[in-house]
Amino acid sequence: MNNLEISVRDLNVLWHPCTQMKDHETIPLVPIAKGDGVYLEDFEGNRTIDAISSWWVNLFGHCNPYINGKVKEQLDKLEHVILAGFTHEGIVRLSERLVQLSPKGLTRCFYADNGSSAIEVALKMSYHSHKNKGEERGLFVSLSESYHGETLGALSIGDVALYKETYEPLLIRSIQTPSPENQSIDAALEAAEKFEGLLKERGNEIAALIVEPLVQGAGGMKMYHPLFLSEAKRLCERYGIHFIADEILVGFGRTGSMFACEQADITPDFLVLSKGLTGGYLPLSVVLTTEEIYGSFYCDYNPSRSFLHSHSYTGNALACAAANATLDIFESENVIENNRRTIALIGEELKRFEGLARVKEVRQCGMIAAIELEGFDPRERIGLKIHQHCMRDGVLIRPLGSVIYVMTPYVITPEELKRVFSAIERAIKSIDI
């Protein structure tokens, strides 16, 4: 079996996500036979550093021996059971640990299958909780250039222009408030002031504000100061609005703390987690919320007051085993502290791009780095050119338009990290005109 054989079979039957399939008439697919740490290996033995953690999910490397062992162990006990009326030890233990780890006051866990589904849970739960208290609040607020997923509800409250223009007739109501312009305190305060202006006009219509704390991912890895989060939470409390923290991307150490909200010393009304929750192994997501919101649904039998949401694979036992194994590694290996050395190395590596032609801005938030280019027409597809050049150097980079980002598994070595940034530097220089 070789790369070409797998590619031909694939293109006869598959439709890939976020892909114009016609591109693969000229751009070859990359079939992966196995993974090992930060490396992906194709069927011909070529190894590539996964510098984007396979869409931001992988924390401790591909085929991590410890997580592998725990999933295999679970497989011989229980693969799955309905979570309505039943439970299992793995999900109980995981929930206890998440409640202990998360900001104080989050006491209840509701599970779904993936990030977008968890966003849908949080939106419905927020709206329904207000409704159970006799309030009709059908409007949600998100930040400009935000992204929260691609199911219809999640898409509705994001601010990706292409998506909203394409699917506009299908979307629920939402409005945007400006995101902070940069990582400065002044930008955070200015954005908070604009949010307050919106609340003065329409606060009684709004169910919740939803934000990607500190880093707006698919919107171009925009980053902002934690002060905006604390100010926004204060305003939400004043106007009786829920605060939804979408930490699907930034949770589990990506920003330098276990959860990004910790850096603002706030407790959201809803904390949404996925991606790194299972170390990148299996689909699982969770919404943590407060006892107050849980209590607004707690009553004698009343179908219209009960929370109406379910997934067939909610709380899957294999996924819970991977998640518990992931948390074991955080506990046993002092991951957050150890990552600080990598964060410092990333900061040093980013210096090579300062003053480089066509580089508009360099940004960093914890383990996430972004290099934004300028002066390119979107039709040039500069991101695709960067991707292809880096692949030839054995590094997987998938830019967001003209924004090149690095989000590696935590197990990357200093030498591998230098290789990643060297490949990006060569790629930028190769396309400079």
Secondary structure, DSSP 8 states (H G I E B T S, - for coil): --HHHHHHHHHHH---TT--GGGGGTS----EEEEEBTEEEETTS-EEEETTHHHHT-SS-BT-HHHHHHHHHHHTT-S---SSS---HHHHHHHHHHHHHSSTTEEEEEEESSHHHHHHHHHHHHHHHHHHTT----EEEEETT----SSHHHHHTS--HHHHHHHGGG---EEEE---SSSSHHHHHHHHHHHHHHHHHHGGGEEEEEE-SSEETTTT-EE--THHHHHHHHHHHHTT-EEEEE-TTTTTTTTSSSSGGGGGT---SEEEE-GGGGTTSS--EEEEEEHHHHHTT--SS-TTTS-----TTTT-HHHHHHHHHHHHHHHHHTHHHHHHHHHHHHHHHHGGGTT-TTEEEEEEETTEEEEEE-S--GGG-HHHHHHHHHHHTTEE---BTTEEEE---TT--HHHHHHHHHHHHHHHHHH--
